[in-house]
């Protein structure tokens, strides 16, 4: 097995209940921060809201991807064994400085029950794999769009950074990498077609 396809060993393994509690808590806190930032923007204090909207986006970033996999997977009958907490599972796609940063960030991964995954239909597998990047893209657009609607200072820059640059990187890395979520989703859909 090549180094690029090797499964990452988590620093910490969490139960589904623990992982979901942390990620749901993170998403609720991100929504609260976005609301507060919007309130600041609508009161003419957009500069103060800028810090809160950036904090909201960062907090959501750490909570959205793995939870999206779990949520869609469970709705389609796929079981999970827990969550792993570790750095990026694909450091080779980052430039050298960012490679070190993303290898040390505490990122969640949803751990799928292999037997359940094999038993799932190709469509269910495709939806579960695609859910992580789709959740990241949607939330990455929603938070800065809300901030712009509420006149939070810096919302346009956050939309370009989070909604454009970050989401483009997520989609490209997940689509072009053989082990990427979108590549796996596409393979599952092609399996269904054959």
C-alpha positions in Angstrom: 0.0 0.0 0.0 1.5 3.4 -1.0 2.0 6.1 1.6 -0.7 8.2 0.0 -3.4 5.5 0.4 -2.5 4.5 3.9 -5.2 4.9 6.5 -4.4 7.5 9.1 -4.1 6.3 12.7 -6.2 8.6 14.9 -4.7 10.3 17.9 -8.0 9.7 19.7 -11.0 7.5 18.9 -14.4 8.7 20.0 -17.7 6.9 20.2 -20.5 8.1 17.9 -22.2 9.8 20.8 -19.1 11.7 21.9 -18.2 12.7 18.3 -21.7 13.8 17.5 -22.0 15.8 20.7 -18.8 17.6 19.9 -19.7 18.3 16.3 -23.3 19.2 16.9 -22.1 21.5 19.7 -19.5 23.0 17.3 -22.1 23.6 14.7 -24.6 25.1 17.2 -21.8 27.4 18.5 -20.9 28.4 15.0 -24.5 29.3 14.3 -24.7 31.3 17.5 -21.4 33.2 16.6 -22.8 33.9 13.1 -26.0 35.2 14.5 -24.1 37.4 16.9 -21.9 38.7 14.1 -25.0 39.4 12.0 -26.5 41.3 14.9 -23.4 43.4 15.2 -23.5 44.1 11.4 -27.2 45.1 11.4 -26.5 47.6 14.3 -23.8 49.3 12.3 -21.0 47.6 14.1 -19.9 45.4 11.2 -16.2 45.7 12.2 -16.9 44.1 15.5 -18.9 41.4 13.8 -16.1 40.4 11.5 -14.1 38.6 14.2 -17.3 36.7 15.2 -18.1 35.6 11.7 -14.5 34.4 11.1 -14.7 32.5 14.4 -18.0 31.0 13.3 -16.6 29.8 10.0 -13.5 28.2 11.6 -15.6 26.4 14.3 -18.0 25.1 11.6 -15.0 23.9 9.5 -13.9 21.6 12.3 -17.5 20.2 12.8 -19.1 19.9 9.4 -17.3 17.3 7.2 -17.3 14.1 9.3 -20.7 14.8 10.8 -22.2 15.2 7.2 -20.8 11.8 6.3 -22.4 10.2 9.4 -25.7 12.0 9.1 -26.3 11.0 5.4 -24.8 7.6 5.9 -27.1 6.7 8.9 -30.1 8.0 7.0 -29.3 5.5 4.3 -28.6 2.6 6.6 -24.8 2.7 6.8 -23.4 2.0 10.3 -20.3 3.7 11.8 -18.0 2.5 14.5 -17.0 5.9 15.9 -14.9 9.0 15.0 -11.2 9.4 14.7 -9.5 12.7 15.6 -6.3 13.3 13.7 -4.5 15.6 11.2 -5.4 15.5 7.5 -5.6 12.1 5.9 -4.0 13.6 2.7 -1.0 15.8 3.7 0.6 15.4 0.3 -1.9 17.7 -1.4 -0.8 20.7 0.7 2.2 22.9 0.0 5.0 22.3 2.5 4.1 24.9 5.2 0.4 24.1 5.1 1.2 20.4 5.1 2.6 20.7 8.6 -0.3 22.8 9.8 -3.0 20.5 8.4 -1.2 17.4 9.7 -1.5 18.8 13.2 -5.0 20.2 13.2 -7.6 18.2 15.1 -9.9 17.0 12.3 -12.7 14.4 12.7 -13.1 11.4 10.5 -16.2 9.2 10.5 -15.2 5.6 10.9 -17.5 3.4 8.7 -18.3 -0.2 9.7 -16.8 -2.1 6.7 -19.5 -4.8 6.6 -22.2 -2.2 6.6 -20.5 -0.3 3.8 -20.1 -3.4 1.7 -23.8 -4.2 2.2 -25.0 -0.7 1.3 -26.2 0.1 -2.2 -23.9 1.9 -4.5 -26.2 5.0 -4.4 -26.1 5.0 -0.6 -22.3 4.7 -0.6 -22.0 7.5 -3.2 -24.3 9.8 -1.1 -22.4 9.1 2.1 -19.0 9.8 0.5 -20.3 13.0 -1.2 -22.0 14.3 2.0 -18.7 15.4 3.6 -17.5 17.7 0.8 -21.1 18.9 0.0 -21.6 19.8 3.7 -18.3 21.7 3.7 -19.1 23.6 0.6 -22.7 24.5 1.6 -21.7 25.7 5.1 -18.6 27.4 3.6 -21.0 29.5 1.4 -23.9 29.9 3.9 -21.9 31.6 6.7 -20.3 34.3 4.6 -23.5 34.8 2.6 -25.4 35.4 5.8 -22.7 37.8 7.0 -23.0 39.7 3.8 -26.8 39.9 4.1 -26.4 41.3 7.6 -23.7 43.8 6.5 -20.9 42.3 8.5 -17.5 43.9 7.6 -15.3 41.5 5.7 -18.1 39.3 4.6 -17.2 39.6 0.9 -13.6 38.6 1.7 -14.7 35.7 3.7 -17.0 34.6 0.9 -14.1 34.7 -1.6 -11.8 32.9 0.9 -14.2 30.3 2.3 -16.7 30.0 -0.4 -14.2 30.3 -3.3 -10.7 29.3 -2.5 -11.3 26.8 0.4 -14.3 25.2 -1.2 -12.5 24.9 -4.6 -9.6 23.2 -2.9 -11.9 20.8 -1.0 -13.8 19.9 -4.1 -10.6 19.5 -6.3 -8.7 17.5 -3.6 -11.7 15.3 -3.0 -12.4 14.8 -6.7 -8.9 14.4 -8.1 -7.3 12.3 -5.3 -8.0 8.5 -5.8 -8.9 8.2 -2.1 -10.9 11.4 -2.1 -14.6 11.4 -1.1 -15.9 12.6 -4.4 -13.7 10.1 -6.3 -15.2 7.3 -4.1 -18.7 8.6 -4.7 -18.1 8.6 -8.5 -16.7 5.1 -8.4 -19.8 3.9 -6.4 -22.1 5.6 -9.0 -20.2 3.9 -11.8 -20.5 0.6 -10.0 -24.3 1.1 -9.9 -24.4 1.8 -13.6 -22.6 -1.5 -14.5 
